Amino acid sequence: MSKLKIEENLKTINDLYWNPWIGESFSNSTDKLLIVGESHYADPKNNESIEKHKNVDFTKKVVSELAIKYLTTDKRSGTLFRNLNLALIGQDSLKMEIRDEKWNEFAFYNFIQEPMLSIKKRPSKIQVQQGWKVFIELLSKIEVSKVLVIGSAVSENYNKYLKELNISFQPLKVMKVISKAQLHRVLIIEIDGREIEVHFIKHTSSFFSWKKWNQYFQEINFFKSK
């Protein structure tokens, strides 16, 4: 399925507000990896912040800028994407051309499809429930081999939401303990006769041991290039 066809299919999802990032090489990738973030954050006191979050291509812009173009070696810059790149790709991810190549094989979107108005605020149960609805519909519109979810908050009550959506699944299972707070857990769900692995890891924005995760991802051959 071409990138253009994928993007056309995604337009039929009513509650998908922000267009996902679909890499140019995603369709030809050996592992069609969908990376799922949690939320975008808008400053309710800043009109510019509010307005930019109204752009349906805001997620694409975030990936293009923070994950690829403007990420630096400064550990304070773009921590979420810096640590994610280092975990998935390794030290080579500090080179923009490497990031550009790899992200062209990825897809990315945020689970919560409305801006959070404070970085300290967590998604409500209603927002998470709606997020699962959109997530399942998205998986029916795009050919995905594997999903990587950054953060575990949206996994709470996953079984309740999947049952409400009549989705067959194998329960969430701990696959690796990186540390007490850093678990690799996998949920297997069935969409249109396809089994899809949904991998949950600790949120990469803080207290994330990217070296240990990178070593582990290499050991299990988590992401295979085309």
Backbone torsions as a table, in degrees:
resi	resn	phi	psi	omega
1	MET	NA	125.0	-177.0
2	SER	-70.9	162.6	177.4
3	LYS	-59.4	-42.0	-179.6
4	LEU	-61.0	-43.2	179.9
5	LYS	-65.5	-40.6	178.3
6	ILE	-59.8	-47.4	-177.7
7	GLU	-65.7	-33.5	175.7
8	GLU	-66.4	-41.8	178.9
9	ASN	-62.5	-39.8	-177.1
10	LEU	-67.6	-23.4	179.1
11	LYS	-67.0	-16.1	-178.7
12	THR	-85.6	-3.3	178.1
13	ILE	-88.1	107.3	-172.4
14	ASN	-58.8	-39.5	-173.3
15	ASP	-97.4	10.8	174.6
16	LEU	-89.5	99.9	-173.0
17	TYR	-81.1	-50.8	-178.4
18	TRP	-92.3	128.0	178.3
19	ASN	-63.6	129.2	178.4
20	PRO	-67.3	156.2	169.7
21	TRP	-76.5	124.0	174.1
22	ILE	-121.2	113.0	-177.9
23	GLY	-65.0	151.6	-177.8
24	GLU	-60.1	-31.0	-177.8
25	SER	-102.7	7.5	-175.7
26	PHE	-56.0	-45.0	-176.1
27	SER	-61.9	-28.9	-177.3
28	ASN	-99.2	2.1	-178.2
29	SER	-71.1	143.7	176.9
30	THR	-63.5	-46.6	175.5
31	ASP	-107.9	108.6	178.8
32	LYS	-81.7	89.8	-172.7
33	LEU	-92.2	119.6	173.1
34	LEU	-98.5	119.7	176.7
35	ILE	-98.4	132.0	-175.9
36	VAL	-118.1	115.9	172.6
37	GLY	-85.0	-179.4	-178.4
38	GLU	-98.5	-60.6	-171.3
39	SER	-146.9	157.0	163.4
40	HIS	-100.0	148.7	-179.0
41	TYR	-119.2	126.4	177.9
42	ALA	-112.9	147.1	177.1
43	ASP	-91.2	110.7	-176.4
44	PRO	-64.4	-15.1	-179.5
45	LYS	-96.3	0.3	-176.6
46	ASN	-119.3	109.1	-177.3
47	ASN	-61.1	-36.6	179.3
48	GLU	-62.7	-41.9	178.4
49	SER	-63.4	-45.1	179.2
50	ILE	-61.2	-44.9	-176.6
51	GLU	-66.3	-41.2	-177.4
52	LYS	-68.7	-26.5	177.1
53	HIS	-75.8	-11.4	176.9
54	LYS	-81.9	-10.8	179.1
55	ASN	-74.3	121.3	-177.0
56	VAL	-65.9	-15.2	177.8
57	ASP	-100.4	18.7	-177.3
58	PHE	-61.3	-41.5	179.3
59	THR	-61.5	-42.5	178.0
60	LYS	-60.0	-40.8	-179.8
61	LYS	-64.9	-41.7	179.4
62	VAL	-61.1	-46.7	179.4
63	VAL	-63.2	-47.8	-178.1
64	SER	-58.1	-41.5	-175.5
65	GLU	-87.9	-52.7	-172.5
66	LEU	-82.5	-31.7	-178.8
67	ALA	-88.9	-26.8	-172.7
68	ILE	-118.8	-68.6	-166.0
69	LYS	-70.9	-50.5	-166.7
70	TYR	-106.4	11.3	176.3
71	LEU	-69.8	136.9	-178.4
72	THR	-123.1	177.9	177.8
73	THR	-77.2	-9.3	177.1
74	ASP	-66.4	119.0	-175.8
75	LYS	-62.9	-16.2	-179.5
76	ARG	-86.4	-10.0	-175.1
77	SER	-93.5	128.6	174.4
78	GLY	48.5	50.8	-170.9
79	THR	-54.6	-44.1	-178.5
80	LEU	-56.1	-52.3	-177.1
81	PHE	-75.7	-33.3	177.7
82	ARG	-59.9	-51.1	-179.4
83	ASN	-66.3	-36.3	178.2
84	LEU	-64.5	-45.6	178.3
85	ASN	-61.6	-44.8	179.9
86	LEU	-63.4	-37.4	179.4
87	ALA	-69.0	-43.3	-176.8
88	LEU	-80.7	-41.6	-170.3
89	ILE	-107.1	-29.3	-177.6
90	GLY	94.4	-168.4	-175.4
91	GLN	-58.9	-27.9	179.3
92	ASP	-59.8	-21.2	-177.3
93	SER	-67.3	-12.0	177.8
94	LEU	-75.4	-10.9	175.4
95	LYS	-93.6	125.1	-173.6
96	MET	-59.3	-37.7	-178.4
97	GLU	-64.1	-31.0	177.3
98	ILE	-72.0	-44.3	178.1
99	ARG	-61.0	-43.2	-179.4
100	ASP	-60.0	-43.7	-179.8
101	GLU	-64.3	-46.6	-176.5
102	LYS	-69.5	-44.1	-178.4
103	TRP	-66.7	-19.3	174.1
104	ASN	-70.0	-12.8	176.9
105	GLU	-99.5	-5.7	-176.9
106	PHE	-102.3	161.3	164.8
107	ALA	-121.2	152.4	-177.2
108	PHE	-150.6	139.0	170.2
109	TYR	-154.8	170.5	178.7
110	ASN	-103.9	136.7	-176.0
111	PHE	-62.6	-44.1	179.0
112	ILE	-88.7	119.1	-171.3
113	GLN	-98.9	38.4	170.7
114	GLU	-154.4	146.7	-175.4
115	PRO	-69.0	138.0	171.2
116	MET	-81.5	143.6	-173.2
117	LEU	-98.7	8.8	173.5
118	SER	-160.2	136.7	-180.0
119	ILE	-66.5	-18.2	179.3
120	LYS	-88.1	-11.0	-176.5
121	LYS	-87.2	137.6	179.3
122	ARG	-99.7	152.2	178.5
123	PRO	-59.7	142.6	178.0
124	SER	-76.2	166.1	178.0
125	LYS	-61.1	-36.6	179.2
126	ILE	-66.1	-41.4	178.6
127	GLN	-64.7	-40.6	178.7
128	VAL	-67.5	-42.5	177.6
129	GLN	-58.7	-45.9	178.0
130	GLN	-64.4	-35.6	178.3
131	GLY	-61.5	-40.3	178.1
132	TRP	-65.5	-37.8	178.4
133	LYS	-60.5	-47.9	179.6
134	VAL	-66.0	-41.6	-179.6
135	PHE	-58.1	-48.3	-179.1
136	ILE	-64.9	-40.6	179.1
137	GLU	-66.5	-37.8	178.2
138	LEU	-62.4	-41.6	-179.8
139	LEU	-65.8	-22.0	177.8
140	SER	-82.7	-12.1	-176.3
141	LYS	-105.7	-11.1	-174.8
142	ILE	-134.8	139.1	-180.0
143	GLU	-81.6	105.5	-177.4
144	VAL	-118.9	134.6	176.9
145	SER	-90.3	-34.3	-171.6
146	LYS	-154.4	146.9	179.2
147	VAL	-122.6	136.6	174.9
148	LEU	-119.4	115.2	-179.0
149	VAL	-100.4	123.9	-179.9
150	ILE	-87.6	105.5	-178.1
151	GLY	105.9	154.9	-174.6
152	SER	-112.1	-2.8	-174.6
153	ALA	-58.1	-39.7	-175.3
154	VAL	-75.2	-7.7	179.3
155	SER	-82.6	-10.6	179.2
156	GLU	-63.8	130.2	-179.6
157	ASN	62.3	24.7	-179.4
158	TYR	-56.1	-39.5	-177.6
159	ASN	-63.7	-37.8	178.4
160	LYS	-62.5	-47.2	-176.7
161	TYR	-68.6	-38.7	-180.0
162	LEU	-68.0	-36.6	177.1
163	LYS	-66.2	-39.0	177.6
164	GLU	-62.3	-30.5	-179.2
165	LEU	-92.6	4.1	-179.6
166	ASN	57.6	42.2	179.9
167	ILE	-104.3	127.4	176.4
168	SER	-75.9	142.1	-178.5
169	PHE	-155.6	158.4	170.5
170	GLN	-103.9	131.0	-171.5
171	PRO	-53.6	152.2	177.5
172	LEU	-57.0	132.5	-175.4
173	LYS	-132.5	135.2	176.4
174	VAL	-75.8	123.7	-178.6
175	MET	-103.1	-29.2	-177.3
176	LYS	-156.4	139.3	173.7
177	VAL	-107.9	103.7	176.9
178	ILE	-75.1	-42.1	173.2
179	SER	-158.3	177.2	-177.9
180	LYS	-55.7	-37.3	-177.0
181	ALA	-99.8	0.9	-176.3
182	GLN	-124.4	93.3	-178.2
183	LEU	-110.0	146.5	170.0
184	HIS	-105.1	114.7	-179.1
185	ARG	-121.7	146.6	-176.8
186	VAL	-128.1	132.8	174.2
187	LEU	-116.7	132.1	177.7
188	ILE	-110.0	121.7	179.6
189	ILE	-119.6	155.1	-179.1
190	GLU	-110.5	122.3	178.9
191	ILE	-125.2	117.2	178.0
192	ASP	51.9	42.0	177.7
193	GLY	81.4	1.0	179.7
194	ARG	-106.0	134.1	173.9
195	GLU	-89.6	126.3	-178.2
196	ILE	-120.7	128.1	177.7
197	GLU	-82.6	126.2	176.9
198	VAL	-113.0	110.9	-175.2
199	HIS	-98.7	128.0	178.0
200	PHE	-108.9	128.9	174.9
201	ILE	-127.7	169.3	177.5
202	LYS	-62.0	148.2	176.0
203	HIS	-58.9	133.1	-171.5
204	THR	-84.2	2.4	-174.6
205	SER	-74.4	-25.0	-178.9
206	SER	-158.8	152.8	178.6
207	PHE	50.7	43.9	-177.3
208	PHE	-117.7	120.2	-176.7
209	SER	-87.6	83.0	-172.8
210	TRP	-62.8	-32.9	179.8
211	LYS	-63.4	-42.7	179.0
212	LYS	-67.0	-40.3	179.1
213	TRP	-67.2	-39.8	179.5
214	ASN	-63.5	-42.8	177.5
215	GLN	-61.7	-43.5	179.9
216	TYR	-65.4	-45.8	179.3
217	PHE	-60.0	-35.9	177.1
218	GLN	-68.2	-40.4	-179.3
219	GLU	-60.9	-38.8	-177.9
220	ILE	-96.6	5.8	179.0
221	ASN	52.5	51.7	-172.4
222	PHE	-63.3	-46.4	-179.3
223	PHE	-122.3	120.4	-179.9
224	LYS	-106.2	125.9	177.5
225	SER	-68.1	162.5	179.7
226	LYS	-65.0	NA	NA
